Amino acid sequence: MEAPVRQIVKFAVASRLLIVLLQLASNVALPDHDADVFNPPVNKTDFGHLDSIVHQMLGGFRRWDAIYFTHIMQYGYSYENCIAFFPFFPWLASAAVNVLSSLQLLHVSSWILLISIVVNITLFALTSLGLYKLGKDVLKDEYIAYYAALFFCINPASIFMTAPYSETLYFFSLVYALNGLNANAKYAASLLIGLGVFTRSNGLIGTGFVLHSIAKSFLASCHYMYILYQRSPIVLSKQKVLLIVTKAALQTLVCSLLCVFPFFTFQYYTYLKFCLPESRTAGNLEPSIIAYGRERGYHIQGDNPSSWCYDSIPLSYSYIQRQHWGVGFLQYYTWIQLPNFLLAFPIVCLSLRACYHFFNLDRKAALYLGLWDFRAVSLHRTLMRKKLDSVEYDEAGFREPGNVNSNTEFFLSNRNPGGFEQPEVPQSLKQMPSVSDTVVFTIHLISLVTFGCLFVHIQVLTRLLCSSSPLIYWYCGTLFVSKCQRPILMQSSSGGLQGFAVAAMNKLHLHFIATLLSSWSCLSQELKCIVAYFILYFIIGTVMFSNFLPWT
């Protein structure tokens, strides 16, 4: 394992263990707030000594929406309001629970809590590695990619990426889908986007990455055919043009279906579960779960169907969000929600600042939505004209003497649009970053910020954006590298409180925090504010979440 990868994995795991220790300390030291939210009773029948230890050590993670996820893992979608939470994460964790519970070492609720946290820690480490690879491929800068991955490990939504929430699994599927797109594996990427949709509903916006990639490849092929036609009309046939168009159309159709199919599959599942007569039974629900639902006025499986079942297109998701969560256009804009707006303000500012930075790298490319890389087009045109001068033409097409590298592609990547042979591109030029590659990430982040500010509960915006956009971390990495590309860690022998803190952080494998401390003097004021924001939310968010204080 190469050194940067080892460092990223160590820091990712160490940051998660720090979250575990923080929640334990705060849960023991502070009393829980009575939040009066969804919290069905835990059946502690057959609880053993080990179960008590697990719940005492990790009970601070079973808060807020984590209760919904753990409830679904144990009882399924027993209440109608639970179907706001998509099934892939609870089903994935419960599959492991079903295997391990046969060992009869722990109560099923203890297995659920333990396994869901272990799954998230594992996925978090893998996501940080995927983010590192994605940054290297897109930005062509290993330093920025490396520090971006480390910033991700201390992001402001860290508590939600360790607790039984679906954010980590969603970001994992998104990051590896984007890596797949960079490798031109569009169908595999679409499948991963679909799994992200099966994890969180906002994953639907990730379909735009796939469609953008298809459109960009199609335009690349069109440009290549145009150059061929300019040099020799004989080379270009109608069959080749039809092949390019048909391929793009089929890719768009198949990839779109792979992306959105899981969403409608889950909607169909909820329709079968809550709307059809044969499903109107409470099944094997425990009496305490049914009693709790009646006490809270929840719609329980087996009750008469809700109004959404009779809609022409019965989509449970929009009904549940509107009816149970009050989600709608500007519905959250009330004075009583001002503290939540203040909590979300830093991530909105950081996101907009990141979008502004990458947009300004090349406004012309941004205005063309990143579909047209003017630098690459100019280079490719020059190379193609030099190459085609040596091509021998005949009525059947063209042939070329010598060996041709068919893996080089016209946009300086490793794809070959249209199946035509490409000219050799110098390796140094292939390593140059393409501004157009970051434009789609800017559009994605702007869309999320706009949607989040207008429609969703504003307090969830921090975890929504931190688990959806690599651009935030790339911007942080860019700021850090621009000032301290090769920061020198302070040695443990250094005097003073700062030297002691740096030595302690290095011993605990929290080397990036040590790097930030030892490099503090060379950081810009903007980056100092960002680092302070990340660390404060990392700590305060964990403490508040663990004690049922408003941090959702």
Disulfide bonds with the S-S distance in Angstrom:
Cys275-Cys309 1.84
Cys484-Cys522 1.75
